[in-house]
Amino acid sequence: MMNKKQTESTKILTKKDRHHAALRYMFMGVNNFNYETQQGPAVVFSLNKALRKIYTNDDEYIASLNNHFEYFNTTTAMANIILGASLAIEEQDGARSIKSVQSLKTSLMGPFAGIGDTLIWVLLPTIMGSLAGYMALEGNPTGALMWLTFNIIFAFVKLKLWDLGYFSGVKLVTSLGEKLSIFTDAASVMGLTVVGALIATAVKVQTGITFKTGQVKLPLQSEILDKIMPGLLPVLLTIIVYKLIGSKKWSTTKIILLLIVVAMLGSFFEILQPS
């Protein structure tokens, strides 16, 4: 893979061309997704103008487009690295690189999806969304502004990922592979810690059941559960919902409707009480 100085002296594409391709992919990544080639059409939509500058010969241009129409599927943000590297290879070697580019995409889309799905698709939205949602529950608008700011910043990060792939490419997998794994593990621990803490603070479930024996009253929530484990009911509810999400018979919409019905019946029969 060529370095940055070599690219500057032999380049066909400008920084504007590269970022234009990146923005087109960021906009269309999964908007024309299909079950045959997955993100293939989005790749062609992203790269076609840049490839037209690289290939002045129509036959070579069409061959390159047909190659990029092949199956491709990975986390959209991580795809920026792969597509940036693919574009750099075709810019340097032309039509001779078409098969190499397809091999590169095929070999990297799986490992990069594992990293991207963990960090970008699951952990970052979970952590940032949970913090923003908790602030919203407390009536603090900072959460919404924080979420918006995060997404704006991340849009610039994705542009940098494209440049990273363009200038570094496959080197990331070999020289930084171990560091990426360590970072993924650390982020996973952080994400689990944040979500675990939010169960006790954001999930509100309290029972109104009171045991009565003669003149003695024993509220189940305040006198038993709060003294043993204050967050027991929120944890149990979270476990139940988690199990339902993993079931093929339950969709998220059905789960939400179930929770509404249970809350209404529980309140009516005084089994549940407002927190």
C-alpha positions as CSV (number, residue, x, y, z in Angstrom):
1,M,0.0,0.0,0.0
2,M,1.3,3.4,-1.0
3,N,2.2,5.9,1.7
4,K,0.9,9.5,1.8
5,K,4.0,11.1,0.0
6,Q,3.8,8.6,-2.8
7,T,0.1,9.3,-3.2
8,E,0.6,13.0,-3.4
9,S,3.1,12.6,-6.3
10,T,1.1,10.1,-8.3
11,K,-2.5,10.9,-7.3
12,I,-5.4,11.2,-9.7
13,L,-8.0,11.9,-7.1
14,T,-8.1,15.0,-5.0
15,K,-9.1,15.2,-1.3
16,K,-12.4,16.6,-2.5
17,D,-12.9,13.5,-4.7
18,R,-12.2,11.2,-1.8
19,H,-14.5,13.0,0.6
20,H,-17.2,13.3,-2.0
21,A,-17.1,9.5,-2.4
22,A,-17.1,9.0,1.4
23,L,-20.1,11.3,1.9
24,R,-22.0,9.5,-0.9
25,Y,-21.4,6.2,0.9
26,M,-22.3,7.6,4.3
27,F,-25.6,8.8,2.9
28,M,-26.5,5.7,0.9
29,G,-24.7,2.9,2.9
30,V,-27.8,0.8,3.6
31,N,-30.5,2.9,1.8
32,N,-30.5,0.6,-1.2
33,F,-29.6,-2.6,0.6
34,N,-30.7,-5.8,-1.1
35,Y,-30.5,-9.5,-0.2
36,E,-28.4,-10.5,-3.1
37,T,-25.4,-8.2,-3.0
38,Q,-26.2,-6.4,0.3
39,Q,-24.3,-3.0,0.2
40,G,-22.9,-3.6,-3.3
41,P,-25.1,-0.9,-5.0
42,A,-24.2,1.6,-2.3
43,V,-20.5,1.0,-3.0
44,V,-21.0,1.7,-6.7
45,F,-23.0,4.8,-5.9
46,S,-20.2,6.0,-3.7
47,L,-17.2,5.2,-5.9
48,N,-18.5,5.7,-9.5
49,K,-17.5,9.3,-9.9
50,A,-14.0,8.7,-8.5
51,L,-13.6,5.6,-10.6
52,R,-14.6,7.6,-13.7
53,K,-11.6,9.8,-13.1
54,I,-9.3,6.8,-12.7
55,Y,-10.6,4.9,-15.7
56,T,-10.8,6.9,-18.9
57,N,-11.3,3.7,-20.8
58,D,-15.0,2.8,-20.8
59,D,-14.5,-1.0,-20.8
60,E,-12.2,-0.7,-17.7
61,Y,-14.6,1.6,-16.0
62,I,-17.5,-0.8,-16.5
63,A,-15.4,-3.7,-15.4
64,S,-14.6,-1.9,-12.2
65,L,-18.2,-1.0,-11.5
66,N,-19.3,-4.6,-12.1
67,N,-16.7,-5.7,-9.7
68,H,-18.0,-3.3,-7.0
69,F,-21.6,-4.5,-7.6
70,E,-20.5,-7.8,-6.1
71,Y,-21.5,-8.8,-2.6
72,F,-20.3,-6.5,0.1
73,N,-21.5,-6.1,3.7
74,T,-19.9,-4.7,6.8
75,T,-20.5,-2.0,9.4
76,T,-21.0,1.1,7.4
77,A,-18.5,3.2,9.3
78,M,-15.8,0.6,9.1
79,A,-16.6,0.2,5.4
80,N,-15.0,3.7,5.0
81,I,-11.6,2.2,5.7
82,I,-12.1,-0.7,3.3
83,L,-13.4,1.4,0.5
84,G,-10.8,4.1,1.0
85,A,-8.1,1.4,0.7
86,S,-9.8,-0.1,-2.4
87,L,-9.9,3.3,-4.1
88,A,-6.2,3.9,-3.4
89,I,-5.3,0.5,-4.9
90,E,-7.3,1.1,-8.1
91,E,-5.9,4.6,-8.4
92,Q,-2.4,3.2,-8.2
93,D,-2.7,0.0,-10.3
94,G,-5.7,0.6,-12.5
95,A,-7.5,-2.3,-14.1
96,R,-4.8,-4.8,-13.0
97,S,-6.0,-4.4,-9.4
98,I,-9.7,-5.2,-9.9
99,K,-9.4,-8.8,-8.6
100,S,-7.1,-7.7,-5.8
101,V,-9.6,-5.1,-4.7
102,Q,-12.4,-7.7,-4.6
103,S,-10.1,-10.0,-2.5
104,L,-9.3,-7.1,-0.1
105,K,-13.0,-6.3,0.4
106,T,-14.0,-9.9,0.9
107,S,-11.2,-10.6,3.4
108,L,-11.7,-7.4,5.5
109,M,-15.5,-7.0,5.6
110,G,-15.9,-9.8,8.2
111,P,-13.2,-8.9,10.7
112,F,-14.1,-5.2,10.4
113,A,-17.8,-5.9,10.9
114,G,-16.9,-7.7,14.2
115,I,-15.0,-4.6,15.4
116,G,-17.5,-2.1,14.0
117,D,-20.6,-3.9,15.3
118,T,-19.2,-4.1,18.8
119,L,-17.9,-0.6,19.1
120,I,-19.9,1.6,16.7
121,W,-23.2,-0.2,16.3
122,V,-23.7,-1.5,19.9
123,L,-21.5,0.1,22.5
124,L,-21.3,3.7,21.5
125,P,-25.0,4.2,20.9
126,T,-25.8,2.2,24.0
127,I,-23.5,4.3,26.2
128,M,-24.2,7.7,24.7
129,G,-27.9,6.9,24.2
130,S,-28.3,5.7,27.8
131,L,-26.6,8.8,29.2
132,A,-28.7,11.1,27.0
133,G,-31.9,9.1,27.8
134,Y,-31.3,9.3,31.6
135,M,-30.7,13.1,31.4
136,A,-34.0,13.4,29.5
137,L,-35.8,11.5,32.2
138,E,-34.4,13.9,34.7
139,G,-35.6,16.9,32.6
140,N,-32.1,17.9,31.5
141,P,-31.9,18.9,27.8
142,T,-28.2,18.5,27.8
143,G,-28.7,14.8,26.9
144,A,-30.3,15.6,23.6
145,L,-27.6,18.2,22.8
146,M,-24.9,15.7,23.7
147,W,-26.4,13.0,21.4
148,L,-26.7,15.5,18.6
149,T,-23.1,16.7,19.1
150,F,-21.8,13.2,19.2
151,N,-23.4,12.3,15.8
152,I,-22.0,15.5,14.2
153,I,-18.5,14.7,15.5
154,F,-18.8,11.1,14.4
155,A,-19.6,12.2,10.9
156,F,-16.2,13.9,10.7
157,V,-14.6,10.7,12.3
158,K,-16.0,8.6,9.4
159,L,-14.4,11.0,6.9
160,K,-11.1,10.4,8.7
161,L,-11.7,6.7,8.6
162,W,-11.9,6.9,4.8
163,D,-8.6,8.8,4.7
164,L,-7.1,6.3,7.1
165,G,-8.0,3.5,4.7
166,Y,-6.8,5.4,1.7
167,F,-3.3,6.1,3.2
168,S,-2.8,3.1,5.4
169,G,-5.1,0.3,4.2
170,V,-4.4,-3.3,5.1
171,K,-1.6,-2.2,7.5
172,L,-4.3,-1.6,10.1
173,V,-5.2,-5.3,10.2
174,T,-1.6,-6.5,10.7
175,S,0.1,-3.9,12.8
176,L,-2.8,-2.7,14.8
177,G,-4.9,-5.9,15.0
178,E,-3.9,-6.7,18.6
179,K,-4.5,-3.1,19.8
180,L,-7.9,-3.1,18.2
181,S,-8.8,-6.2,20.1
182,I,-7.7,-4.8,23.4
183,F,-9.7,-1.6,22.8
184,T,-12.8,-3.6,21.9
185,D,-12.5,-5.6,25.1
186,A,-12.1,-2.4,27.2
187,A,-15.0,-0.7,25.5
188,S,-17.2,-3.8,26.1
189,V,-16.4,-3.7,29.9
190,M,-17.3,0.0,30.0
191,G,-20.5,-0.5,28.1
192,L,-21.7,-3.3,30.4
193,T,-20.8,-1.2,33.4
194,V,-22.9,1.7,32.2
195,V,-25.9,-0.4,31.2
196,G,-25.7,-2.3,34.5
197,A,-25.7,1.0,36.5
198,L,-28.6,2.4,34.5
199,I,-30.8,-0.6,35.3
200,A,-31.1,0.5,38.9
201,T,-31.4,4.2,38.1
202,A,-33.5,4.4,35.0
203,V,-35.8,1.3,35.2
204,K,-38.5,2.1,37.8
205,V,-40.5,-0.8,39.2
206,Q,-42.0,-0.9,42.7
207,T,-44.7,-3.1,44.2
208,G,-47.6,-1.9,46.3
209,I,-48.2,-5.3,47.9
210,T,-48.6,-5.1,51.7
211,F,-48.9,-8.1,54.0
212,K,-51.5,-7.6,56.8
213,T,-51.8,-9.7,60.0
214,G,-54.2,-8.3,62.5
215,Q,-53.0,-4.7,63.2
216,V,-49.6,-5.4,61.7
217,K,-48.8,-4.2,58.2
218,L,-45.7,-5.1,56.3
219,P,-45.1,-3.3,53.0
220,L,-43.2,-5.7,50.7
221,Q,-41.3,-2.9,48.9
222,S,-40.0,-0.7,51.7
223,E,-39.7,-3.3,54.5
224,I,-38.3,-6.3,52.6
225,L,-37.1,-5.6,49.0
226,D,-35.5,-2.3,49.7
227,K,-33.6,-3.7,52.7
228,I,-32.4,-6.8,50.8
229,M,-31.8,-5.5,47.3
230,P,-33.4,-2.2,46.3
231,G,-33.0,-2.8,42.5
232,L,-34.3,-6.4,42.5
233,L,-37.5,-5.7,40.6
234,P,-35.8,-3.6,37.9
235,V,-33.2,-6.3,37.4
236,L,-35.9,-9.0,37.1
237,L,-37.9,-6.9,34.6
238,T,-34.7,-6.3,32.6
239,I,-33.9,-10.0,32.5
240,I,-37.5,-10.9,31.4
241,V,-37.4,-8.2,28.6
242,Y,-33.9,-9.4,27.5
243,K,-35.2,-13.0,27.3
244,L,-38.3,-11.9,25.3
245,I,-36.1,-9.9,22.9
246,G,-34.1,-13.1,22.2
247,S,-37.3,-15.0,21.4
248,K,-38.5,-15.3,17.8
249,K,-42.1,-15.1,18.9
250,W,-41.7,-11.6,20.4
251,S,-41.0,-8.4,18.6
252,T,-40.0,-5.1,20.3
253,T,-43.4,-3.7,19.6
254,K,-45.2,-6.6,21.2
255,I,-42.9,-6.3,24.3
256,I,-43.7,-2.6,24.6
257,L,-47.5,-3.3,24.4
258,L,-47.0,-6.1,27.0
259,L,-45.3,-3.7,29.4
260,I,-48.1,-1.2,29.0
261,V,-50.7,-3.8,29.7
262,V,-48.9,-5.2,32.8
263,A,-48.3,-1.7,34.1
264,M,-52.0,-0.8,33.8
265,L,-53.2,-4.0,35.3
266,G,-50.6,-3.9,38.1
267,S,-51.6,-0.3,39.0
268,F,-55.3,-1.1,38.9
269,F,-55.0,-4.1,41.3
270,E,-52.4,-2.2,43.4
271,I,-49.7,-4.8,42.7
272,L,-47.5,-2.1,41.3
273,Q,-47.2,1.5,42.6
274,P,-45.7,4.7,41.1
275,S,-42.0,5.1,42.0
